[in-house]
């Protein structure tokens, strides 16, 4: 008798558990669709003819898809130049990954005089708004004749205090015994860093690579300030000019927005596994 009651209770619990799981799945699916709807609308609107994008009530998906406005961005407008400029700025920013990783390695594995105060100063830079430092940075770059150049656009974002903090937190988890064994085998500090520390730091490198890519790709205010030549503008500045100079054309504007957003999503999807692992191992939640 007791055995049959236990079996019936177990079945009821299993049935209720499946029902709760199905309900959670439905709620999450609806939430995901609501969250993704603006992105879906942007992509769908970018391939609509202008006549469809201005109709009321609006339709989500185009009846006659067209890539006309993507071609207009790169053929009739200067988005090809803006895209190349943005890629160059991002690539220059990637050089800063090496500098930040070296600084994080030094703060995590070396002992030297003033280490705590220097790391405190690095963290203190996180509390200073970027807008406060723009004028001094501009004056410094102007004295170096780097204004109105792509290097001048990328240089201020080359190293960040948050990036050094991330590398320091992650590299603190690397066993010191492994590094000492490499030194005993005759490896120098630079070789130890390149062949042991960096390969073990792939997750946090992926995290910082995504953050660097997003910062360079979305950079707007600084390129607008330091570049007076329109041929040096980045995509975000070009998108702003497009919204101001072109007559109302939602399809063309959505096509430009897609060029801005889609590469970021692709980079994040490709590096998603490393990003999650890097944040987990660095102790950030």
C-alpha positions in Angstrom: 0.0 0.0 0.0 2.8 2.4 1.0 4.7 1.5 -2.1 1.8 2.4 -4.4 1.3 5.7 -2.6 5.0 6.6 -3.0 4.8 5.7 -6.7 1.7 7.9 -7.3 3.3 10.8 -5.4 6.4 10.5 -7.5 4.4 10.5 -10.7 2.5 13.6 -9.6 5.7 15.3 -8.7 7.2 14.4 -12.1 4.1 15.7 -13.9 4.1 19.0 -11.9 7.8 19.4 -12.5 7.3 19.0 -16.3 4.5 21.4 -16.2 6.6 24.0 -14.4 9.5 23.4 -16.8 7.2 23.9 -19.8 5.8 27.1 -18.3 9.3 28.5 -17.7 10.2 27.6 -21.3 7.2 29.4 -22.6 7.8 32.5 -20.5 11.5 32.6 -21.5 10.6 32.2 -25.2 8.1 35.1 -25.0 10.7 37.2 -23.2 13.3 36.4 -25.8 11.0 37.3 -28.7 10.0 40.6 -27.0 13.7 41.4 -26.5 14.7 40.4 -30.0 11.8 42.2 -31.7 13.6 45.6 -32.2 16.5 43.8 -33.8 14.1 41.7 -36.1 12.3 44.9 -37.0 15.6 46.7 -37.9 16.8 43.8 -40.1 13.4 43.5 -41.8 13.0 47.2 -42.3 16.5 47.5 -43.9 15.4 45.3 -46.8 12.0 47.0 -47.3 11.4 49.3 -50.3 10.8 52.9 -49.1 7.1 52.7 -50.1 6.6 49.7 -47.7 8.5 51.3 -44.8 6.2 54.3 -44.9 2.9 52.5 -45.1 0.4 52.4 -42.3 -0.3 50.1 -40.6 3.3 48.9 -40.9 4.2 45.3 -41.7 6.9 43.4 -40.0 8.4 41.5 -43.0 8.9 43.0 -46.4 6.7 41.8 -49.3 9.4 42.6 -51.9 12.9 42.4 -50.2 15.6 44.5 -51.6 19.3 45.2 -50.9 19.2 48.5 -52.6 19.8 50.6 -49.5 22.8 48.6 -48.5 24.3 49.2 -51.9 23.5 52.9 -51.6 25.4 53.1 -48.3 28.6 51.9 -49.9 28.2 53.2 -53.5 26.5 56.6 -53.2 27.5 57.5 -49.6 30.8 57.2 -47.8 30.0 54.3 -45.6 32.8 52.2 -47.2 35.3 54.8 -45.9 33.7 55.0 -42.5 33.8 51.2 -42.3 37.5 51.0 -43.1 38.2 53.8 -40.6 36.3 52.0 -37.9 38.1 48.7 -38.6 41.5 50.5 -38.4 40.5 52.1 -35.1 39.5 48.7 -33.7 42.7 47.0 -34.9 44.8 49.7 -33.2 42.8 49.2 -30.1 43.6 45.5 -30.1 47.3 46.4 -29.7 46.3 47.6 -26.2 45.4 44.0 -25.3 49.1 43.2 -25.1 49.9 46.2 -22.9 46.9 45.6 -20.5 47.8 41.9 -20.2 51.4 42.7 -19.4 50.3 45.2 -16.7 47.8 42.7 -15.3 50.5 40.0 -15.2 52.9 42.4 -13.4 50.3 43.4 -10.8 49.2 39.7 -10.2 52.6 37.9 -10.1 55.3 40.3 -9.2 56.2 42.2 -6.0 57.7 45.6 -6.3 57.8 48.9 -4.4 54.6 51.0 -4.8 52.6 48.1 -6.3 49.5 48.7 -4.1 49.5 52.5 -4.7 50.0 52.1 -8.5 47.1 49.6 -8.7 45.0 52.0 -6.6 45.8 54.7 -9.1 44.7 52.4 -11.9 41.4 51.7 -10.2 41.0 55.4 -9.4 40.9 56.2 -13.2 37.6 54.3 -13.3 36.0 57.0 -11.2 37.0 59.8 -13.6 34.4 60.5 -16.3 35.7 60.4 -19.9 34.3 63.8 -20.6 36.6 65.4 -18.0 39.7 64.1 -19.7 38.8 64.9 -23.2 40.2 68.5 -23.3 43.6 67.6 -21.7 43.8 64.5 -24.0 43.0 66.7 -27.1 45.7 69.2 -26.1 48.3 66.4 -25.6 47.5 64.9 -29.0 47.5 68.3 -30.7 51.0 68.9 -29.3 52.0 65.6 -30.8 50.4 66.5 -34.2 48.0 63.5 -33.9 44.7 65.3 -34.2 42.8 64.6 -37.3 44.4 61.1 -37.6 43.1 57.6 -37.1 45.9 57.0 -34.6 44.7 60.0 -32.6 41.2 58.6 -32.6 42.3 55.2 -31.3 45.1 56.2 -28.9 43.1 57.3 -25.9 41.3 54.0 -25.8 44.4 51.9 -26.1 44.6 51.0 -22.4 41.9 51.1 -19.8 42.0 50.7 -16.0 39.1 48.2 -16.2 41.0 46.1 -18.7 44.1 46.0 -16.4 41.8 45.0 -13.5 40.3 42.2 -15.5 43.6 40.8 -16.5 45.0 41.1 -13.0 42.0 39.3 -11.5 42.2 36.4 -14.0 46.0 36.0 -13.9 45.9 35.8 -10.1 44.3 32.4 -10.6 47.2 31.0 -12.6 49.4 28.7 -10.4 52.6 30.4 -9.4 54.3 27.0 -9.3 53.8 26.6 -13.0 55.6 29.9 -13.7 58.4 28.9 -11.3 58.8 25.6 -13.1 59.2 27.4 -16.4 61.8 29.7 -14.9 63.7 26.7 -13.6 63.7 25.2 -17.1 65.5 28.3 -18.3 62.6 30.3 -19.7 62.9 34.1 -19.4 60.1 36.3 -18.2 59.0 37.3 -21.7 59.0 33.8 -22.9 57.1 32.6 -19.8 54.5 35.3 -20.5 54.1 34.5 -24.2 54.1 30.7 -24.0 52.4 30.0 -20.7 50.5 33.0 -19.4 48.9 34.2 -22.6 47.7 30.8 -23.7 46.1 30.2 -20.3 44.5 33.6 -20.5 42.4 33.0 -23.6 39.0 33.5 -21.8 39.9 36.9 -20.4 41.6 37.9 -23.7 38.3 37.1 -25.4 36.4 39.2 -22.9 38.6 42.2 -23.3 38.7 41.7 -27.1 34.9 42.0 -27.2 34.9 45.1 -24.9 37.6 46.7 -27.0 35.8 45.9 -30.2 32.5 47.4 -28.9 34.3 50.5 -27.6 36.1 51.1 -30.9 33.1 50.2 -33.1 30.6 52.4 -31.2 33.0 55.3 -30.7 31.2 58.5 -31.5 32.0 61.6 -29.4 35.8 61.4 -29.5 36.1 60.9 -33.3 33.6 63.7 -33.8 35.9 66.0 -31.7 39.3 65.1 -32.9 38.6 64.5 -36.6 37.7 67.6 -38.6 38.1 65.8 -42.0 34.9 63.8 -42.8 37.0 61.2 -44.5 38.2 60.1 -41.1 34.8 59.7 -39.5 33.8 56.3 -38.0 30.5 54.4 -38.6 28.7 55.9 -35.6 29.5 59.5 -36.8 28.5 58.6 -40.3 25.2 57.2 -39.0 24.6 60.5 -37.2 25.3 62.5 -40.3 23.0 60.2 -42.3 20.1 60.9 -40.0 20.7 64.7 -40.2 21.4 65.1 -43.9 19.2 62.6 -45.7 15.5 63.1 -46.1 13.2 60.7 -44.2 14.0 57.2 -45.4 13.5 54.6 -42.7 14.9 51.7 -44.9 18.2 53.5 -45.5 18.5 54.4 -41.9 17.8 50.9 -40.8 20.3 49.5 -43.3 23.0 51.8 -41.8 22.0 50.7 -38.2 22.3 47.1 -39.3 25.8 47.7 -40.5 26.6 49.1 -37.0 24.9 46.3 -34.9 25.3 43.0 -36.8 29.1 42.8 -36.6 29.0 43.3 -32.8 26.5 40.4 -32.5 28.6 38.2 -34.7 31.7 38.9 -32.6 29.9 38.2 -29.4 28.3 34.9 -30.7 31.7 33.7 -31.9 33.4 34.5 -28.6 30.5 33.8 -26.3 31.9 30.7 -24.7 35.2 32.4 -23.8 33.4 35.5 -22.6 31.3 33.6 -20.1 34.2 31.5 -18.9 36.4 34.6 -18.6 33.9 36.5 -16.4 33.4 33.4 -14.3 37.1 32.7 -13.6 37.9 36.4 -13.0 35.4 36.5 -10.1 33.0 39.0 -11.7 29.3 38.4 -11.6 
